[in-house]
Amino acid sequence: MSIIEKKEKNLIQLIDKLNSLSLSYSHPTYEIEKIKTEKNEILRQKNEIENKNQVLLREHKYLKDKIKSLQNEAQKRAELEDNFNRELDELNQETEKLVSDIEKWQM
């Protein structure tokens, strides 16, 4: 017997085994329906989770933008406060100088 004949014989035996296996492994109809129902339920839950995830991503983006906006506003207010304090210091220095000049004139 040649190698090709042996391989052909092995292939035929394998096909026979697969045919017998698929016949012996058949599920009753109610189990197939149960599996389909479970599959559909899992797909429904998957879609629901994906939708919730999309909502959460949109909310995350909104909150992230809101935080950035508030940080910018806080930075602008801090700059305004710094400018105000600087101008107030300048006015205090000018006032002290004027008081000093007035005291010199009164002497």
C-alpha positions as CSV (number, residue, x, y, z in Angstrom):
1,M,0.0,0.0,0.0
2,S,1.4,3.4,-1.0
3,I,1.5,6.5,1.2
4,I,-1.2,8.1,-0.8
5,E,-3.5,5.1,-0.3
6,K,-2.8,5.1,3.5
7,K,-3.6,8.8,3.7
8,E,-6.8,8.3,1.7
9,K,-7.8,5.5,4.0
10,N,-7.1,7.6,7.1
11,L,-9.0,10.5,5.6
12,I,-12.0,8.3,5.0
13,Q,-11.9,6.9,8.5
14,L,-11.7,10.5,9.9
15,I,-14.7,11.5,7.8
16,D,-16.6,8.6,9.1
17,K,-15.7,9.4,12.7
18,L,-16.8,13.0,12.2
19,N,-20.1,11.9,10.7
20,S,-20.8,9.6,13.6
21,L,-19.7,12.2,16.1
22,S,-22.0,14.9,14.7
23,L,-24.9,12.6,14.8
24,S,-24.3,11.4,18.3
25,Y,-23.9,15.0,19.5
26,S,-27.2,16.4,18.3
27,H,-29.1,18.5,20.8
28,P,-32.8,18.3,21.4
29,T,-34.8,21.2,19.9
30,Y,-35.7,22.7,23.3
31,E,-32.0,23.0,24.2
32,I,-31.3,24.7,20.9
33,E,-34.1,27.2,21.5
34,K,-32.8,27.8,25.0
35,I,-29.3,28.5,23.7
36,K,-30.8,30.9,21.1
37,T,-32.8,32.7,23.8
38,E,-29.8,33.0,25.9
39,K,-27.8,34.3,23.0
40,N,-30.4,36.9,22.2
41,E,-30.6,38.0,25.8
42,I,-26.8,38.4,25.9
43,L,-26.9,40.4,22.7
44,R,-29.6,42.6,24.2
45,Q,-27.6,43.2,27.3
46,K,-24.5,43.9,25.2
47,N,-26.4,46.6,23.2
48,E,-27.7,48.1,26.4
49,I,-24.3,48.2,28.0
50,E,-22.8,49.8,24.8
51,N,-25.6,52.4,24.9
52,K,-24.9,53.2,28.5
53,N,-21.2,53.4,27.7
54,Q,-21.9,56.0,25.0
55,V,-24.0,58.0,27.4
56,L,-21.2,57.9,30.0
57,L,-18.6,58.9,27.4
58,R,-20.8,61.9,26.4
59,E,-21.2,62.9,30.0
60,H,-17.5,62.5,30.6
61,K,-16.7,64.8,27.7
62,Y,-19.2,67.4,28.9
63,L,-17.8,67.3,32.5
64,K,-14.3,67.5,31.2
65,D,-15.1,70.5,29.1
66,K,-17.0,72.1,32.0
67,I,-14.0,71.6,34.3
68,K,-11.7,73.1,31.7
69,S,-14.0,76.1,31.4
70,L,-14.1,76.6,35.2
71,Q,-10.3,76.3,35.4
72,N,-10.0,79.0,32.7
73,E,-12.5,81.2,34.6
74,A,-10.6,80.7,37.8
75,Q,-7.3,81.6,36.1
76,K,-8.8,84.8,34.7
77,R,-10.2,85.7,38.1
78,A,-6.8,85.1,39.7
79,E,-5.1,87.3,37.1
80,L,-7.7,90.0,37.7
81,E,-7.1,89.7,41.5
82,D,-3.4,90.0,41.0
83,N,-3.8,93.1,38.8
84,F,-6.1,94.6,41.4
85,N,-3.7,93.9,44.2
86,R,-0.8,95.4,42.1
87,E,-2.8,98.5,41.4
88,L,-3.8,98.8,45.0
89,D,-0.2,98.5,46.1
90,E,0.7,101.3,43.6
91,L,-2.0,103.5,45.0
92,N,-0.9,102.8,48.5
93,Q,2.7,103.8,47.6
94,E,1.4,107.0,45.8
95,T,-0.7,107.8,48.9
96,E,2.2,107.3,51.2
97,K,4.3,109.6,49.0
98,L,1.6,112.3,48.9
99,V,1.2,112.1,52.7
100,S,5.0,112.4,53.0
101,D,5.0,115.4,50.7
102,I,2.2,117.1,52.6
103,E,4.0,116.6,55.9
104,K,7.1,118.2,54.4
105,W,5.1,121.2,53.2
106,Q,3.5,121.7,56.6
107,M,6.8,121.9,58.3
